[in-house]
Amino acid sequence: MPFTLSLRRPFVADHFHDLPGFQEDRHGHNWEVEAAVELAGASEEAAFTAALEAWVAAHDYQLLNALPPLAGRNPTAEVLAEQAFLHLRAAALQPRWIKVREKNNYWALCRAGEAG
């Protein structure tokens, strides 16, 4: 029976904003990504866990601006949520939504049908 499972993972990363209209010096955050994926069965849980942890490992303790998928973009919570969504989809999963929390009171959500 299909079901939706969500997982949360913390990561630490620096970023800065340098595009016209949105500039900010380099600074870091204790980020959190939460993903909800529709799974056909419990046997798919390991693939979901592995895909999410791979995404986190690629971002943890990194300068986000230096990562190729973020080249030329301000690495905001919105952009990271979209990138995590696309990563899970590329791993042959069916993400329903991804939430990336930048601060306690600031997060962005990307849902199915909204990601590039």
DRENTOR-219559 format. One record per residue: x, y, z of N, C-alpha, C, CB in turn. Coordinates in Angstrom, 1 decimal, always signed. Glycine has a CB too. Layout:
N
[loza [X,Y,Z],[X,Y,Z],[X,Y,Z],[X,Y,Z]] ...
This chain:
116
[loza [+0.8,-1.2,+0.0],[+0.0,+0.0,+0.0],[+0.9,+1.2,+0.0],[-1.0,+0.0,+1.2]] [loza [+0.7,+2.2,-0.9],[+1.5,+3.4,-0.9],[+1.3,+4.2,+0.3],[+1.1,+4.2,-2.2]] [loza [+2.3,+4.9,+0.7],[+2.2,+5.8,+1.8],[+3.2,+7.0,+1.7],[+2.5,+5.1,+3.2]] [loza [+3.1,+8.0,+2.4],[+4.0,+9.2,+2.4],[+4.8,+9.1,+3.6],[+3.2,+10.5,+2.2]] [loza [+6.1,+9.2,+3.5],[+7.1,+9.2,+4.6],[+7.9,+10.5,+4.5],[+8.1,+8.0,+4.5]] [loza [+8.1,+11.1,+5.7],[+8.9,+12.3,+5.7],[+10.1,+12.1,+6.6],[+8.1,+13.5,+6.2]] [loza [+11.2,+12.7,+6.2],[+12.5,+12.6,+7.0],[+13.1,+14.0,+7.1],[+13.5,+11.6,+6.3]] [loza [+13.7,+14.2,+8.3],[+14.4,+15.5,+8.5],[+15.9,+15.3,+8.7],[+13.8,+16.3,+9.7]] [loza [+16.7,+16.1,+8.2],[+18.1,+16.0,+8.4],[+18.7,+17.5,+8.6],[+18.8,+15.3,+7.2]] [loza [+19.6,+17.6,+9.6],[+20.3,+18.9,+9.7],[+21.5,+19.0,+8.9],[+20.6,+19.2,+11.2]] [loza [+21.9,+20.2,+8.5],[+23.2,+20.4,+7.9],[+23.7,+21.9,+8.2],[+23.2,+20.2,+6.4]] [loza [+25.0,+22.1,+8.1],[+25.6,+23.4,+8.4],[+26.3,+23.9,+7.1],[+26.6,+23.3,+9.6]] [loza [+26.0,+25.1,+6.7],[+26.6,+25.6,+5.5],[+26.6,+27.1,+5.5],[+25.8,+25.1,+4.3]] [loza [+27.6,+27.7,+4.8],[+27.8,+29.1,+4.6],[+27.2,+29.5,+3.3],[+29.3,+29.6,+4.8]] [loza [+26.8,+30.8,+3.2],[+26.4,+31.3,+1.9],[+26.5,+32.8,+1.9],[+25.0,+30.9,+1.5]] [loza [+26.5,+33.5,+0.8],[+26.4,+34.9,+0.7],[+25.5,+35.2,-0.5],[+27.8,+35.6,+0.5]] [loza [+25.0,+36.4,-0.5],[+24.1,+36.9,-1.6],[+24.8,+38.0,-2.4],[+22.7,+37.3,-1.1]] [loza [+25.0,+37.9,-3.7],[+25.7,+38.9,-4.4],[+25.0,+39.3,-5.7],[+27.1,+38.4,-4.7]] [loza [+23.8,+39.1,-5.9],[+23.1,+39.5,-7.1],[+22.4,+40.9,-6.9],[+22.0,+38.5,-7.5]] [loza [+22.3,+41.6,-7.9],[+21.7,+42.9,-7.8],[+20.3,+42.8,-7.0],[+21.4,+43.6,-9.2]] [loza [+20.1,+43.7,-6.1],[+18.9,+43.8,-5.3],[+18.9,+42.9,-4.1],[+17.8,+43.4,-6.2]] [loza [+19.9,+42.0,-4.0],[+19.9,+41.1,-2.8],[+21.4,+40.8,-2.5],[+19.1,+39.8,-3.0]] [loza [+22.0,+41.6,-1.7],[+23.4,+41.4,-1.3],[+23.6,+41.3,+0.2],[+24.3,+42.6,-1.9]] [loza [+24.4,+40.3,+0.6],[+24.7,+40.1,+2.0],[+26.0,+39.4,+2.1],[+23.5,+39.2,+2.6]] [loza [+26.8,+39.7,+3.1],[+28.1,+39.1,+3.3],[+28.0,+37.6,+3.6],[+28.8,+39.8,+4.4]] [loza [+29.1,+37.0,+3.5],[+29.2,+35.5,+3.8],[+28.8,+35.3,+5.3],[+30.6,+34.9,+3.5]] [loza [+27.9,+34.3,+5.5],[+27.5,+34.0,+6.9],[+27.0,+32.5,+6.8],[+26.4,+34.9,+7.4]] [loza [+26.9,+31.9,+8.0],[+26.5,+30.5,+8.0],[+25.2,+30.3,+8.8],[+27.5,+29.7,+8.6]] [loza [+24.6,+29.1,+8.6],[+23.4,+28.7,+9.3],[+23.4,+27.3,+9.7],[+22.1,+29.0,+8.3]] [loza [+22.7,+26.9,+10.6],[+22.4,+25.6,+11.0],[+21.0,+25.3,+10.2],[+22.3,+25.3,+12.5]] [loza [+21.1,+24.7,+9.1],[+20.0,+24.5,+8.2],[+19.3,+23.2,+8.6],[+20.4,+24.4,+6.7]] [loza [+18.1,+23.0,+8.1],[+17.4,+21.7,+8.2],[+16.6,+21.5,+6.9],[+16.5,+21.7,+9.5]] [loza [+16.7,+20.2,+6.4],[+15.9,+19.9,+5.3],[+14.9,+18.8,+5.7],[+16.8,+19.3,+4.1]] [loza [+13.7,+18.9,+5.3],[+12.6,+17.9,+5.6],[+12.0,+17.6,+4.3],[+11.6,+18.4,+6.7]] [loza [+11.9,+16.3,+4.0],[+11.3,+15.9,+2.7],[+10.2,+14.8,+3.0],[+12.4,+15.2,+1.8]] [loza [+9.2,+14.9,+2.2],[+8.1,+14.0,+2.2],[+8.0,+13.3,+0.8],[+6.7,+14.6,+2.6]] [loza [+8.1,+12.0,+0.8],[+8.1,+11.3,-0.5],[+7.0,+10.2,-0.4],[+9.5,+10.6,-0.7]] [loza [+6.3,+10.0,-1.5],[+5.4,+8.9,-1.6],[+6.1,+7.6,-2.0],[+4.3,+9.2,-2.7]] [loza [+5.9,+6.6,-1.2],[+6.6,+5.3,-1.4],[+5.6,+4.3,-1.7],[+7.5,+5.0,-0.2]] [loza [+5.9,+3.3,-2.6],[+5.0,+2.2,-2.9],[+5.0,+1.2,-1.8],[+5.4,+1.6,-4.2]] [loza [+6.0,+1.1,-1.0],[+6.1,+0.2,+0.1],[+7.3,+0.4,+0.9],[+6.1,-1.3,-0.5]] [loza [+7.4,-0.3,+2.0],[+8.4,-0.1,+3.0],[+9.8,-0.4,+2.4],[+8.2,-0.9,+4.2]] [loza [+9.9,-1.2,+1.4],[+11.2,-1.6,+0.8],[+11.8,-0.4,+0.1],[+10.9,-2.7,-0.3]] [loza [+11.1,+0.7,-0.1],[+11.7,+1.9,-0.8],[+12.2,+2.9,+0.3],[+10.6,+2.6,-1.6]] [loza [+12.0,+2.6,+1.5],[+12.5,+3.6,+2.6],[+14.0,+3.8,+2.5],[+12.1,+3.1,+3.9]] [loza [+14.8,+2.7,+2.3],[+16.2,+2.8,+2.3],[+16.7,+3.7,+1.2],[+16.8,+1.4,+2.2]] [loza [+16.1,+3.6,+0.0],[+16.5,+4.4,-1.1],[+16.2,+5.9,-0.8],[+15.7,+4.0,-2.4]] [loza [+15.1,+6.2,-0.2],[+14.7,+7.5,+0.2],[+15.8,+8.1,+1.2],[+13.3,+7.6,+0.8]] [loza [+16.0,+7.3,+2.2],[+17.0,+7.7,+3.2],[+18.4,+8.0,+2.6],[+17.1,+6.7,+4.3]] [loza [+18.8,+7.1,+1.7],[+20.1,+7.2,+1.1],[+20.2,+8.5,+0.2],[+20.4,+6.0,+0.2]] [loza [+19.1,+8.7,-0.6],[+19.1,+9.9,-1.5],[+19.1,+11.2,-0.7],[+17.8,+9.8,-2.4]] [loza [+18.3,+11.3,+0.4],[+18.3,+12.5,+1.2],[+19.6,+12.7,+1.9],[+17.1,+12.4,+2.2]] [loza [+20.2,+11.7,+2.4],[+21.5,+11.8,+3.1],[+22.6,+12.1,+2.1],[+21.8,+10.5,+3.8]] [loza [+22.5,+11.7,+0.9],[+23.5,+12.1,-0.2],[+23.4,+13.6,-0.5],[+23.3,+11.3,-1.5]] [loza [+22.1,+14.1,-0.5],[+22.0,+15.5,-0.8],[+22.5,+16.3,+0.4],[+20.5,+15.8,-1.0]] [loza [+22.3,+15.9,+1.6],[+22.8,+16.6,+2.8],[+24.3,+16.6,+2.8],[+22.2,+16.0,+4.1]] [loza [+24.9,+15.4,+2.5],[+26.4,+15.3,+2.5],[+27.0,+16.2,+1.5],[+26.7,+13.8,+2.2]] [loza [+26.3,+16.4,+0.4],[+26.9,+17.3,-0.7],[+26.8,+18.8,-0.3],[+26.1,+17.1,-2.0]] [loza [+26.0,+19.1,+0.8],[+25.9,+20.5,+1.2],[+26.4,+20.8,+2.6],[+24.4,+20.9,+1.2]] [loza [+26.6,+19.8,+3.4],[+27.0,+20.0,+4.8],[+28.5,+20.5,+4.8],[+27.0,+18.6,+5.5]] [loza [+28.7,+21.6,+5.6],[+30.0,+22.2,+5.8],[+30.5,+22.7,+4.5],[+30.9,+21.3,+6.4]] [loza [+29.7,+23.2,+3.6],[+30.1,+23.8,+2.3],[+29.8,+25.2,+2.2],[+29.5,+23.0,+1.1]] [loza [+30.5,+25.9,+1.3],[+30.1,+27.3,+0.9],[+29.1,+27.0,-0.3],[+31.3,+28.2,+0.5]] [loza [+27.8,+27.3,+0.0],[+26.8,+26.9,-1.0],[+27.0,+27.6,-2.4],[+25.5,+27.3,-0.5]] [loza [+27.5,+28.8,-2.4],[+27.8,+29.5,-3.6],[+28.8,+28.8,-4.5],[+28.2,+30.9,-3.3]] [loza [+29.6,+28.0,-3.9],[+30.7,+27.3,-4.7],[+30.2,+26.0,-5.3],[+31.8,+27.0,-3.8]] [loza [+29.0,+25.6,-5.0],[+28.4,+24.3,-5.5],[+27.9,+24.5,-7.0],[+27.3,+23.7,-4.6]] [loza [+28.3,+23.7,-7.9],[+27.9,+23.9,-9.3],[+26.4,+24.1,-9.6],[+28.4,+22.7,-10.1]] [loza [+25.5,+23.3,-8.9],[+24.1,+23.5,-9.2],[+23.6,+24.9,-8.8],[+23.3,+22.4,-8.5]] [loza [+24.3,+25.6,-7.9],[+23.9,+26.9,-7.4],[+24.6,+28.0,-8.1],[+24.1,+27.0,-5.9]] [loza [+25.5,+27.7,-9.1],[+26.3,+28.8,-9.8],[+25.3,+29.9,-10.3],[+27.1,+28.2,-10.9]] [loza [+25.7,+31.1,-10.0],[+24.9,+32.2,-10.6],[+23.6,+32.5,-9.9],[+24.7,+32.0,-12.0]] [loza [+23.3,+31.8,-8.8],[+22.0,+31.9,-8.1],[+22.3,+32.3,-6.6],[+21.1,+30.7,-8.2]] [loza [+21.5,+33.1,-6.0],[+21.7,+33.3,-4.6],[+21.1,+32.1,-3.9],[+20.9,+34.6,-4.1]] [loza [+21.9,+31.4,-3.1],[+21.5,+30.1,-2.5],[+20.6,+30.4,-1.3],[+22.7,+29.3,-2.0]] [loza [+19.4,+30.7,-1.6],[+18.3,+30.9,-0.5],[+17.7,+29.6,-0.1],[+17.3,+31.9,-1.0]] [loza [+16.9,+29.7,+0.9],[+16.1,+28.5,+1.3],[+15.2,+28.0,+0.2],[+15.3,+28.8,+2.6]] [loza [+14.7,+29.0,-0.6],[+13.8,+28.6,-1.7],[+14.5,+27.8,-2.8],[+13.2,+29.9,-2.3]] [loza [+15.7,+28.3,-3.1],[+16.5,+27.6,-4.1],[+17.0,+26.2,-3.6],[+17.8,+28.5,-4.5]] [loza [+17.4,+26.1,-2.4],[+17.8,+24.8,-1.8],[+16.6,+23.9,-1.8],[+18.4,+25.0,-0.4]] [loza [+15.4,+24.3,-1.4],[+14.3,+23.4,-1.4],[+14.0,+22.9,-2.8],[+13.0,+24.2,-0.9]] [loza [+14.1,+23.7,-3.8],[+13.9,+23.3,-5.2],[+15.0,+22.3,-5.6],[+13.9,+24.5,-6.2]] [loza [+16.2,+22.6,-5.3],[+17.3,+21.7,-5.6],[+17.2,+20.3,-5.0],[+18.7,+22.3,-5.2]] [loza [+16.8,+20.3,-3.7],[+16.6,+19.0,-3.0],[+15.5,+18.2,-3.6],[+16.3,+19.3,-1.5]] [loza [+14.4,+18.9,-4.0],[+13.3,+18.3,-4.7],[+13.7,+17.6,-6.0],[+12.1,+19.3,-5.0]] [loza [+14.5,+18.4,-6.8],[+15.0,+17.8,-8.1],[+15.9,+16.7,-7.9],[+15.6,+19.0,-8.9]] [loza [+16.7,+16.7,-6.8],[+17.6,+15.7,-6.5],[+16.9,+14.4,-6.2],[+18.5,+16.0,-5.3]] [loza [+15.8,+14.5,-5.4],[+15.1,+13.3,-5.0],[+14.3,+12.7,-6.2],[+14.1,+13.6,-3.9]] [loza [+13.8,+13.6,-7.1],[+13.1,+13.2,-8.3],[+14.1,+12.5,-9.2],[+12.5,+14.4,-9.0]] [loza [+15.3,+13.0,-9.3],[+16.4,+12.4,-10.2],[+16.8,+11.0,-9.6],[+17.6,+13.3,-10.3]] [loza [+16.5,+10.8,-8.3],[+16.8,+9.5,-7.7],[+15.7,+8.5,-7.9],[+17.2,+9.7,-6.2]] [loza [+14.7,+8.8,-8.8],[+13.6,+8.0,-9.1],[+12.6,+7.9,-7.9],[+14.0,+6.6,-9.5]] [loza [+12.5,+8.9,-7.1],[+11.6,+9.0,-6.0],[+10.5,+10.0,-6.4],[+12.2,+9.5,-4.7]] [loza [+9.4,+9.9,-5.7],[+8.2,+10.8,-5.9],[+8.1,+11.8,-4.7],[+6.9,+10.0,-6.1]] [loza [+8.9,+12.8,-4.7],[+8.7,+13.8,-3.6],[+7.4,+14.5,-3.7],[+9.9,+14.8,-3.6]] [loza [+6.8,+14.7,-2.5],[+5.5,+15.5,-2.4],[+5.9,+16.9,-2.1],[+4.6,+14.8,-1.4]] [loza [+6.8,+17.1,-1.1],[+7.3,+18.4,-0.8],[+8.6,+18.3,-0.1],[+6.2,+19.1,+0.1]] [loza [+9.3,+19.4,-0.1],[+10.6,+19.6,+0.5],[+10.5,+20.9,+1.3],[+11.8,+19.6,-0.5]] [loza [+10.9,+20.9,+2.5],[+11.0,+22.2,+3.3],[+12.5,+22.3,+3.7],[+10.1,+22.1,+4.6]] [loza [+13.0,+23.5,+3.5],[+14.4,+23.9,+4.0],[+14.2,+25.0,+4.9],[+15.3,+24.2,+2.8]] [loza [+14.7,+24.8,+6.1],[+14.7,+25.8,+7.2],[+16.1,+26.4,+7.3],[+14.2,+25.2,+8.6]] [loza [+16.1,+27.7,+7.2],[+17.4,+28.5,+7.3],[+17.6,+29.0,+8.7],[+17.4,+29.7,+6.3]] [loza [+16.5,+29.4,+9.3],[+16.5,+29.9,+10.7],[+15.2,+29.4,+11.3],[+16.5,+31.5,+10.7]] [loza [+15.1,+29.6,+12.6],[+13.9,+29.1,+13.3],[+12.6,+29.6,+12.7],[+14.0,+29.5,+14.8]] [loza [+12.6,+30.9,+12.3],[+11.4,+31.5,+11.8],[+11.4,+31.7,+10.3],[+11.2,+32.8,+12.5]] [loza [+12.3,+31.0,+9.5],[+12.4,+31.3,+8.1],[+12.6,+30.0,+7.4],[+13.5,+32.3,+7.8]] [loza [+11.7,+29.6,+6.6],[+11.8,+28.3,+5.8],[+11.1,+28.5,+4.5],[+11.2,+27.1,+6.6]] [loza [+11.4,+27.6,+3.5],[+10.7,+27.6,+2.2],[+10.3,+26.2,+1.9],[+11.7,+28.1,+1.1]] [loza [+9.2,+26.1,+1.2],[+8.6,+24.8,+0.9],[+8.4,+24.7,-0.6],[+7.2,+24.6,+1.6]] [loza [+8.9,+23.6,-1.2],[+8.7,+23.3,-2.6],[+7.8,+22.1,-2.7],[+10.1,+23.1,-3.4]] [loza [+6.7,+22.2,-3.5],[+5.8,+21.0,-3.6],[+5.8,+20.5,-5.0],[+4.3,+21.5,-3.3]] [loza [+5.3,+19.3,-5.1],[+5.1,+18.6,-6.4],[+4.3,+19.5,-7.3],[+4.4,+17.2,-6.3]] [loza [+4.7,+19.7,-8.6],[+4.1,+20.6,-9.5],[+4.6,+22.0,-9.5],[+2.6,+20.6,-9.2]] [loza [+5.6,+22.3,-8.5],[+6.1,+23.6,-8.5],[+7.6,+23.6,-8.8],[+5.9,+24.2,-7.1]] [loza [+8.3,+22.5,-8.8],[+9.7,+22.4,-9.1],[+9.9,+22.3,-10.6],[+10.4,+21.2,-8.4]] [loza [+11.1,+22.9,-11.0],[+11.5,+22.9,-12.4],[+11.7,+21.6,-12.9],[+12.7,+23.7,-12.7]] 
